[in-house]
Amino acid sequence: MGFQDGGFNPLRKIQTAESAMPAELSKLNFRTLTPFQRALLVTDGTVTKFIEAYMLDPVEIIRLGQTRYTLEEDHPWLVAEKGMDVMFREVMIRGIYSHTLYVYGVSHIIPDRLPRDIRERLEVQGESIGRVLNDYEMETRREVLWFGRERLTQLPRQLSSVTNGEFISRTYRIIAEGKPIVLITERFPELTDVLPHHH
C-alpha cells in the first residue's frame, strides 16, 4: 500500500493481516524508504545476517529484559489459549564497530512449542531466535502480519539516548509444525544518517 501512482509495490503481497494493523501504526509509503529499509522489511532470513552483510558491521544482541507471563485471554496471532505460558523478551541489536542501534525487537515466545535445547538457549543465553532456530535446523516459515511507521514515547533506558523514538516496524510470526512459536515485532530506527547514500 502507500503507492499514489499505482506503481510496483513488493510489499503488497507480503502483509497477511494488514487490516488488523494496530491503530498506533501509520502506513508506510514504500517509495520514501531507503533501499536498506525496504530490504529490512521484506527479508525472510535472519535480520542480523542481512545487517552484517549490508553494513559490514558485526552485530551484538543485547537482552534488555525477559519475563514470563500467562495469557489472560486467547491470543489470535499466536493461536494460543488463555492460561498458556509465554516468554516475553526485549532485545537491541547494535553494531559492534559503529555502536549504531539497528533493531529494537520484542518477542512473545511459546516455550511449550519449542524443543528443550532451544528453550534453554533462549532463556539462559538470550541469543537471537533466528540464529538459534537456524543452528537446530528447525523447519520453520515466517509470516509477516503488518508493517508501519510508529513513534514510541516509552523506551527502555538503553535506547532513549540513541533514538528519537521514530521507527519503521514490522510484526511477523514464526510457524513450526503448523503452529506459531513466536510473534516478533522488529523496530528499525530511522537510520538515514548512518546509511550508505544511494543516488
Accessible surface in RSA format (square Angstrom, percent):
REM  Atomic radii and reference values for relative SASA: ProtOr
REM  Chains: A
REM  Algorithm: Lee & Richards
REM  Probe-radius: 1.40
REM  Slices: 20
REM RES _ NUM      All-atoms   Total-Side   Main-Chain    Non-polar    All polar
REM                ABS   REL    ABS   REL    ABS   REL    ABS   REL    ABS   REL
RES MET A   1    86.74  44.9  79.33  52.5   7.41  17.6  68.34  58.1  18.41  24.4
RES GLY A   2    21.84  26.9   0.00   N/A  21.84  26.9  14.14  38.8   7.70  17.2
RES PHE A   3    27.72  13.9   2.66   1.6  25.06  65.2   3.82   2.3  23.90  68.4
RES GLN A   4   155.66  87.0 115.78  84.6  39.89  95.0  73.63 156.7  82.03  62.2
RES ASP A   5    98.22  68.8  61.38  61.1  36.84  87.1  48.81 114.9  49.40  49.3
RES GLY A   6    65.66  81.0   0.00   N/A  65.66  81.0  33.33  91.5  32.33  72.4
RES GLY A   7    21.35  26.3   0.00   N/A  21.35  26.3  19.81  54.4   1.55   3.5
RES PHE A   8   159.00  79.5 141.82  87.8  17.19  44.7 150.14  91.0   8.87  25.4
RES ASN A   9     8.24   5.7   0.13   0.1   8.11  19.5   0.00   0.0   8.24   8.0
RES PRO A  10    51.16  37.3  37.81  34.5  13.36  48.5  44.40  36.7   6.76  42.0
RES LEU A  11     6.31   3.5   6.31   4.5   0.00   0.0   6.31   4.4   0.00   0.0
RES ARG A  12   113.26  47.6  95.43  48.6  17.83  42.5  44.06  60.2  69.21  41.9
RES LYS A  13   185.17  90.3 154.77  95.0  30.40  72.4 119.34 107.4  65.83  70.1
RES ILE A  14    50.55  28.8  42.98  32.0   7.57  18.3  47.05  33.9   3.50   9.5
RES GLN A  15    29.28  16.4  11.52   8.4  17.77  42.3   1.58   3.4  27.70  21.0
RES THR A  16    83.77  59.6  44.98  45.6  38.79  92.4  51.22  68.8  32.55  49.2
RES ALA A  17     9.17   8.4   4.51   7.0   4.66  10.6   9.17  12.9   0.00   0.0
RES GLU A  18    44.26  25.4  36.39  27.5   7.87  18.7  13.42  26.0  30.84  25.2
RES SER A  19   122.29 103.3  76.36 101.9  45.93 105.8  59.88 127.5  62.41  87.4
RES ALA A  20    44.97  41.3  22.67  35.0  22.30  50.7  33.18  46.7  11.79  31.2
RES MET A  21    37.31  19.3  18.96  12.5  18.35  43.7  17.44  14.8  19.87  26.3
RES PRO A  22    43.58  31.8  32.56  29.7  11.01  40.0  42.46  35.1   1.12   7.0
RES ALA A  23   107.56  98.9  67.59 104.3  39.97  90.9  78.86 111.1  28.71  76.0
RES GLU A  24   124.74  71.6  97.79  74.0  26.95  64.2  56.52 109.3  68.22  55.7
RES LEU A  25    17.16   9.6   6.81   4.9  10.35  26.0   7.43   5.2   9.73  26.2
RES SER A  26    62.20  52.6  56.49  75.4   5.71  13.1  49.95 106.4  12.25  17.2
RES LYS A  27   117.31  57.2  95.53  58.6  21.78  51.9  55.47  49.9  61.84  65.9
RES LEU A  28    13.04   7.3   5.23   3.7   7.81  19.6   6.05   4.2   6.99  18.8
RES ASN A  29    44.42  30.6  41.81  40.4   2.61   6.3  18.33  44.1  26.09  25.2
RES PHE A  30     7.33   3.7   7.33   4.5   0.00   0.0   7.33   4.4   0.00   0.0
RES ARG A  31   131.87  55.4 105.20  53.6  26.67  63.5  50.68  69.3  81.20  49.2
RES THR A  32    89.23  63.5  56.17  56.9  33.06  78.8  62.91  84.5  26.32  39.8
RES LEU A  33     7.09   4.0   0.14   0.1   6.96  17.5   0.42   0.3   6.68  18.0
RES THR A  34    29.79  21.2  26.27  26.6   3.53   8.4  29.79  40.0   0.01   0.0
RES PRO A  35    50.24  36.6  45.24  41.2   5.00  18.2  46.68  38.5   3.55  22.1
RES PHE A  36     0.62   0.3   0.62   0.4   0.00   0.0   0.62   0.4   0.00   0.0
RES GLN A  37     6.22   3.5   5.25   3.8   0.97   2.3   2.38   5.1   3.83   2.9
RES ARG A  38    79.31  33.3  79.31  40.4   0.00   0.0  13.50  18.5  65.81  39.9
RES ALA A  39    29.32  27.0  25.54  39.4   3.79   8.6  28.89  40.7   0.43   1.1
RES LEU A  40     0.68   0.4   0.68   0.5   0.00   0.0   0.68   0.5   0.00   0.0
RES LEU A  41     0.06   0.0   0.06   0.0   0.00   0.0   0.06   0.0   0.00   0.0
RES VAL A  42    56.15  36.9  40.46  36.6  15.69  37.8  40.60  35.3  15.55  42.2
RES THR A  43    26.74  19.0  17.11  17.3   9.63  23.0  13.82  18.6  12.92  19.5
RES ASP A  44   114.97  80.5  99.76  99.3  15.21  36.0  25.79  60.7  89.18  88.9
RES GLY A  45    35.15  43.3   0.00   N/A  35.15  43.3  33.81  92.8   1.34   3.0
RES THR A  46    11.66   8.3   4.27   4.3   7.39  17.6   4.58   6.1   7.08  10.7
RES VAL A  47     7.05   4.6   3.17   2.9   3.88   9.3   3.17   2.8   3.88  10.5
RES THR A  48     3.81   2.7   3.40   3.4   0.42   1.0   3.12   4.2   0.69   1.0
RES LYS A  49   134.19  65.5 130.02  79.8   4.17   9.9  94.83  85.4  39.37  41.9
RES PHE A  50    48.17  24.1  42.02  26.0   6.15  16.0  47.79  29.0   0.39   1.1
RES ILE A  51     0.00   0.0   0.00   0.0   0.00   0.0   0.00   0.0   0.00   0.0
RES GLU A  52    48.42  27.8  43.97  33.3   4.45  10.6  16.52  32.0  31.89  26.0
RES ALA A  53    75.47  69.4  50.92  78.6  24.55  55.8  60.52  85.2  14.94  39.6
RES TYR A  54    62.12  29.0  37.33  21.2  24.79  64.5  44.98  33.8  17.14  21.1
RES MET A  55    32.00  16.6   9.44   6.2  22.56  53.7  11.43   9.7  20.58  27.3
RES LEU A  56   149.09  83.0 130.38  93.3  18.71  47.0 135.88  95.4  13.21  35.6
RES ASP A  57     7.18   5.0   6.16   6.1   1.02   2.4   5.98  14.1   1.20   1.2
RES PRO A  58    44.05  32.1  41.52  37.8   2.53   9.2  43.22  35.7   0.83   5.1
RES VAL A  59     8.95   5.9   0.00   0.0   8.95  21.6   0.00   0.0   8.95  24.3
RES GLU A  60    55.37  31.8  50.88  38.5   4.49  10.7  17.44  33.7  37.93  31.0
RES ILE A  61    38.26  21.8  10.38   7.7  27.88  67.2  10.38   7.5  27.88  75.7
RES ILE A  62    47.59  27.1  44.83  33.4   2.76   6.6  47.59  34.3   0.00   0.0
RES ARG A  63    89.62  37.6  63.20  32.2  26.41  62.9  14.09  19.3  75.53  45.8
RES LEU A  64    31.81  17.7   1.65   1.2  30.16  75.8   2.54   1.8  29.27  78.8
RES GLY A  65    26.10  32.2   0.00   N/A  26.10  32.2  26.02  71.4   0.08   0.2
RES GLN A  66    53.18  29.7  23.40  17.1  29.78  70.9  13.76  29.3  39.41  29.9
RES THR A  67    83.09  59.1  75.81  76.9   7.29  17.4  73.97  99.4   9.13  13.8
RES ARG A  68   112.80  47.4  86.35  44.0  26.45  63.0  49.95  68.3  62.85  38.1
RES TYR A  69    75.27  35.1  66.48  37.8   8.79  22.9  70.21  52.8   5.06   6.2
RES THR A  70    79.45  56.5  68.38  69.3  11.07  26.4  38.60  51.8  40.85  61.8
RES LEU A  71    11.44   6.4   9.03   6.5   2.41   6.1   9.44   6.6   2.01   5.4
RES GLU A  72   152.94  87.8 134.43 101.7  18.51  44.1  49.61  96.0 103.33  84.4
RES GLU A  73   129.87  74.6 128.07  96.9   1.80   4.3  42.05  81.3  87.81  71.7
RES ASP A  74    93.40  65.4  81.05  80.7  12.35  29.2  29.54  69.5  63.86  63.7
RES HIS A  75    38.41  21.0  35.83  24.9   2.57   6.6  20.74  21.4  17.67  20.6
RES PRO A  76    97.60  71.1  76.46  69.7  21.14  76.8  88.29  72.9   9.31  57.9
RES TRP A  77    66.62  26.7  66.62  32.2   0.00   0.0  53.66  28.6  12.97  21.0
RES LEU A  78     0.00   0.0   0.00   0.0   0.00   0.0   0.00   0.0   0.00   0.0
RES VAL A  79    87.97  57.9  75.74  68.6  12.23  29.5  81.79  71.1   6.18  16.7
RES ALA A  80     3.59   3.3   0.00   0.0   3.59   8.2   0.94   1.3   2.65   7.0
RES GLU A  81   125.04  71.8 124.94  94.5   0.10   0.2  37.82  73.2  87.22  71.2
RES LYS A  82   143.10  69.8 123.81  76.0  19.29  45.9  67.37  60.6  75.73  80.7
RES GLY A  83    48.37  59.7   0.00   N/A  48.37  59.7  25.62  70.3  22.75  50.9
RES MET A  84    47.29  24.5  42.27  28.0   5.02  11.9  40.34  34.3   6.95   9.2
RES ASP A  85    46.65  32.7  44.63  44.4   2.01   4.8  22.87  53.8  23.78  23.7
RES VAL A  86     0.00   0.0   0.00   0.0   0.00   0.0   0.00   0.0   0.00   0.0
RES MET A  87     0.90   0.5   0.90   0.6   0.00   0.0   0.90   0.8   0.00   0.0
RES PHE A  88    51.78  25.9  51.78  32.1   0.00   0.0  51.78  31.4   0.00   0.0
RES ARG A  89     4.80   2.0   4.35   2.2   0.44   1.1   0.35   0.5   4.45   2.7
RES GLU A  90    36.92  21.2  36.89  27.9   0.03   0.1   1.18   2.3  35.74  29.2
RES VAL A  91    22.09  14.5  22.04  20.0   0.04   0.1  22.04  19.2   0.04   0.1
RES MET A  92     6.70   3.5   6.70   4.4   0.00   0.0   5.35   4.6   1.34   1.8
RES ILE A  93    14.53   8.3  14.53  10.8   0.00   0.0  14.53  10.5   0.00   0.0
RES ARG A  94    71.56  30.0  71.56  36.5   0.00   0.0   2.02   2.8  69.55  42.1
RES GLY A  95     0.00   0.0   0.00   N/A   0.00   0.0   0.00   0.0   0.00   0.0
RES ILE A  96    80.84  46.0  72.64  54.1   8.20  19.8  73.04  52.6   7.80  21.2
RES TYR A  97   162.09  75.7 134.03  76.3  28.06  73.0  96.59  72.6  65.50  80.7
RES SER A  98    59.81  50.5  28.68  38.3  31.13  71.7  38.64  82.3  21.17  29.7
RES HIS A  99   116.49  63.7 104.76  72.8  11.72  30.0  76.17  78.5  40.32  46.9
RES THR A 100    18.72  13.3  11.30  11.5   7.42  17.7  11.68  15.7   7.04  10.6
RES LEU A 101     7.79   4.3   3.34   2.4   4.45  11.2   3.44   2.4   4.35  11.7
RES TYR A 102     4.40   2.1   4.40   2.5   0.00   0.0   0.29   0.2   4.11   5.1
RES VAL A 103     1.08   0.7   1.08   1.0   0.00   0.0   1.08   0.9   0.00   0.0
RES TYR A 104    12.25   5.7  12.25   7.0   0.00   0.0   0.75   0.6  11.50  14.2
RES GLY A 105     6.00   7.4   0.00   N/A   6.00   7.4   5.65  15.5   0.35   0.8
RES VAL A 106    17.51  11.5  16.35  14.8   1.16   2.8  17.08  14.8   0.43   1.2
RES SER A 107     7.56   6.4   7.56  10.1   0.00   0.0   3.19   6.8   4.37   6.1
RES HIS A 108    45.02  24.6  45.02  31.3   0.00   0.0  27.18  28.0  17.85  20.8
RES ILE A 109     1.76   1.0   1.76   1.3   0.00   0.0   1.76   1.3   0.00   0.0
RES ILE A 110     0.00   0.0   0.00   0.0   0.00   0.0   0.00   0.0   0.00   0.0
RES PRO A 111     1.85   1.3   1.85   1.7   0.00   0.0   1.85   1.5   0.00   0.0
RES ASP A 112   100.85  70.6  71.41  71.1  29.44  69.6  21.58  50.8  79.27  79.1
RES ARG A 113    47.54  20.0  25.60  13.1  21.94  52.2  25.80  35.3  21.74  13.2
RES LEU A 114    11.07   6.2   3.68   2.6   7.39  18.6   5.50   3.9   5.57  15.0
RES PRO A 115    66.98  48.8  53.67  48.9  13.31  48.4  66.35  54.8   0.64   3.9
RES ARG A 116   155.64  65.4 147.99  75.4   7.66  18.2  45.19  61.8 110.45  66.9
RES ASP A 117    73.08  51.2  68.82  68.5   4.26  10.1  11.69  27.5  61.39  61.2
RES ILE A 118     0.70   0.4   0.70   0.5   0.00   0.0   0.70   0.5   0.00   0.0
RES ARG A 119    64.38  27.0  64.38  32.8   0.00   0.0   4.09   5.6  60.29  36.5
RES GLU A 120    82.49  47.4  81.97  62.0   0.51   1.2  29.35  56.8  53.13  43.4
RES ARG A 121    49.12  20.6  48.14  24.5   0.98   2.3  22.01  30.1  27.11  16.4
RES LEU A 122     1.05   0.6   1.05   0.8   0.00   0.0   1.05   0.7   0.00   0.0
RES GLU A 123    56.66  32.5  46.11  34.9  10.55  25.1  15.57  30.1  41.09  33.5
RES VAL A 124   110.62  72.8  89.82  81.3  20.80  50.1  95.16  82.7  15.46  41.9
RES GLN A 125   114.74  64.2  84.91  62.1  29.83  71.0  31.12  66.3  83.62  63.4
RES GLY A 126     5.01   6.2   0.00   N/A   5.01   6.2   0.66   1.8   4.35   9.7
RES GLU A 127    45.02  25.8  40.82  30.9   4.20  10.0  24.00  46.4  21.02  17.2
RES SER A 128    16.65  14.1  10.66  14.2   6.00  13.8   9.63  20.5   7.02   9.8
RES ILE A 129    15.99   9.1  12.01   8.9   3.98   9.6  12.02   8.7   3.96  10.8
RES GLY A 130     9.06  11.2   0.00   N/A   9.06  11.2   4.03  11.1   5.03  11.3
RES ARG A 131    84.79  35.6  83.44  42.5   1.34   3.2  33.82  46.2  50.97  30.9
RES VAL A 132     0.18   0.1   0.18   0.2   0.00   0.0   0.18   0.2   0.00   0.0
RES LEU A 133     7.03   3.9   6.38   4.6   0.66   1.7   6.65   4.7   0.38   1.0
RES ASN A 134    75.87  52.3  61.60  59.5  14.27  34.4  22.73  54.7  53.14  51.4
RES ASP A 135    91.23  63.9  58.78  58.5  32.45  76.7  18.95  44.6  72.28  72.1
RES TYR A 136    85.88  40.1  60.87  34.6  25.01  65.1  48.43  36.4  37.44  46.2
RES GLU A 137   150.15  86.2 124.17  93.9  25.97  61.8  46.54  90.0 103.61  84.6
RES MET A 138    43.64  22.6  25.19  16.7  18.45  43.9  31.00  26.4  12.64  16.7
RES GLU A 139   156.38  89.8 144.03 109.0  12.35  29.4  64.76 125.3  91.62  74.8
RES THR A 140    51.20  36.4  17.67  17.9  33.54  79.9   3.97   5.3  47.24  71.4
RES ARG A 141   137.51  57.7 130.91  66.7   6.60  15.7  67.24  91.9  70.28  42.6
RES ARG A 142    56.69  23.8  27.90  14.2  28.79  68.6   9.20  12.6  47.49  28.8
RES GLU A 143    32.85  18.9  28.36  21.5   4.48  10.7   9.04  17.5  23.80  19.4
RES VAL A 144    17.09  11.2  13.96  12.6   3.13   7.5  13.96  12.1   3.13   8.5
RES LEU A 145     1.07   0.6   1.07   0.8   0.00   0.0   1.07   0.7   0.00   0.0
RES TRP A 146    16.57   6.6  16.57   8.0   0.00   0.0  15.06   8.0   1.51   2.4
RES PHE A 147     6.00   3.0   2.19   1.4   3.81   9.9   2.19   1.3   3.81  10.9
RES GLY A 148     0.00   0.0   0.00   N/A   0.00   0.0   0.00   0.0   0.00   0.0
RES ARG A 149    65.42  27.5  64.49  32.9   0.93   2.2  30.69  41.9  34.73  21.0
RES GLU A 150    10.72   6.2   5.41   4.1   5.31  12.6   6.16  11.9   4.57   3.7
RES ARG A 151   141.18  59.3 115.34  58.8  25.84  61.5  49.97  68.3  91.20  55.3
RES LEU A 152    35.55  19.8  29.83  21.3   5.72  14.4  31.09  21.8   4.46  12.0
RES THR A 153   117.44  83.5  84.49  85.7  32.95  78.5  66.16  88.9  51.28  77.5
RES GLN A 154   160.35  89.7 142.14 103.9  18.21  43.4  60.38 128.5  99.97  75.8
RES LEU A 155    35.74  19.9   9.44   6.8  26.30  66.1  11.66   8.2  24.07  64.8
RES PRO A 156    30.45  22.2  16.73  15.3  13.72  49.9  29.59  24.4   0.86   5.4
RES ARG A 157   188.17  79.0 171.84  87.6  16.33  38.9  84.13 115.0 104.03  63.1
RES GLN A 158    69.20  38.7  55.77  40.8  13.42  32.0  30.98  66.0  38.22  29.0
RES LEU A 159     0.00   0.0   0.00   0.0   0.00   0.0   0.00   0.0   0.00   0.0
RES SER A 160    65.24  55.1  45.53  60.8  19.71  45.4  30.81  65.6  34.43  48.2
RES SER A 161   101.52  85.8  60.30  80.5  41.22  95.0  54.58 116.2  46.94  65.8
RES VAL A 162    78.08  51.4  47.25  42.8  30.84  74.3  55.47  48.2  22.61  61.3
RES THR A 163    19.46  13.8   1.24   1.3  18.22  43.4  10.17  13.7   9.30  14.1
RES ASN A 164   102.46  70.7  79.04  76.4  23.42  56.4  44.41 106.9  58.05  56.1
RES GLY A 165     0.26   0.3   0.00   N/A   0.26   0.3   0.26   0.7   0.00   0.0
RES GLU A 166    50.95  29.2  50.71  38.4   0.24   0.6  12.63  24.4  38.32  31.3
RES PHE A 167     0.00   0.0   0.00   0.0   0.00   0.0   0.00   0.0   0.00   0.0
RES ILE A 168     0.73   0.4   0.73   0.5   0.00   0.0   0.73   0.5   0.00   0.0
RES SER A 169     1.22   1.0   1.22   1.6   0.00   0.0   0.00   0.0   1.22   1.7
RES ARG A 170     2.59   1.1   2.35   1.2   0.24   0.6   0.24   0.3   2.35   1.4
RES THR A 171     7.90   5.6   7.90   8.0   0.00   0.0   3.09   4.1   4.82   7.3
RES TYR A 172     5.20   2.4   5.20   3.0   0.00   0.0   1.15   0.9   4.05   5.0
RES ARG A 173    33.63  14.1  33.63  17.1   0.00   0.0   0.14   0.2  33.49  20.3
RES ILE A 174     0.64   0.4   0.64   0.5   0.00   0.0   0.64   0.5   0.00   0.0
RES ILE A 175    12.41   7.1  10.58   7.9   1.83   4.4  10.58   7.6   1.83   5.0
RES ALA A 176     6.19   5.7   2.34   3.6   3.85   8.8   3.29   4.6   2.90   7.7
RES GLU A 177   176.29 101.2 134.16 101.5  42.13 100.3  64.25 124.3 112.04  91.5
RES GLY A 178    69.50  85.7   0.00   N/A  69.50  85.7  34.48  94.6  35.02  78.4
RES LYS A 179   111.57  54.4 111.54  68.4   0.03   0.1  59.04  53.1  52.53  56.0
RES PRO A 180     4.32   3.2   4.32   3.9   0.00   0.0   4.32   3.6   0.00   0.0
RES ILE A 181     2.82   1.6   2.81   2.1   0.01   0.0   2.81   2.0   0.01   0.0
RES VAL A 182     1.37   0.9   1.37   1.2   0.00   0.0   1.37   1.2   0.00   0.0
RES LEU A 183    17.79   9.9  17.31  12.4   0.48   1.2  17.31  12.2   0.48   1.3
RES ILE A 184    14.66   8.3  14.61  10.9   0.05   0.1  14.66  10.6   0.00   0.0
RES THR A 185    21.25  15.1  20.42  20.7   0.83   2.0   4.64   6.2  16.61  25.1
RES GLU A 186    15.98   9.2  15.98  12.1   0.00   0.0   2.99   5.8  12.99  10.6
RES ARG A 187    37.41  15.7  37.41  19.1   0.00   0.0   0.00   0.0  37.41  22.7
RES PHE A 188     1.93   1.0   1.93   1.2   0.00   0.0   1.93   1.2   0.00   0.0
RES PRO A 189     8.54   6.2   8.05   7.3   0.49   1.8   8.05   6.6   0.49   3.1
RES GLU A 190    56.88  32.7  37.88  28.7  19.00  45.2  24.92  48.2  31.96  26.1
RES LEU A 191    11.97   6.7  11.63   8.3   0.34   0.9  11.97   8.4   0.00   0.0
RES THR A 192    77.82  55.3  74.64  75.7   3.19   7.6  49.13  66.0  28.69  43.4
RES ASP A 193   122.76  86.0  88.43  88.0  34.33  81.2  50.03 117.7  72.74  72.5
RES VAL A 194    59.69  39.3  36.00  32.6  23.70  57.1  43.30  37.6  16.39  44.5
RES LEU A 195     9.71   5.4   4.09   2.9   5.62  14.1   4.41   3.1   5.30  14.3
RES PRO A 196    64.87  47.3  48.39  44.1  16.48  59.9  61.42  50.7   3.45  21.4
RES HIS A 197   144.36  78.9 116.44  80.9  27.92  71.4  74.66  76.9  69.70  81.1
RES HIS A 198   101.50  55.5  67.71  47.1  33.79  86.4  51.36  52.9  50.14  58.3
RES HIS A 199   219.16 119.8 139.30  96.8  79.86 204.3 132.62 136.7  86.54 100.7
END  Absolute sums over single chains surface
CHAIN  1 A    10521.8       8150.9       2370.9       5564.3       4957.5
END  Absolute sums over all chains
TOTAL         10521.8       8150.9       2370.9       5564.3       4957.5
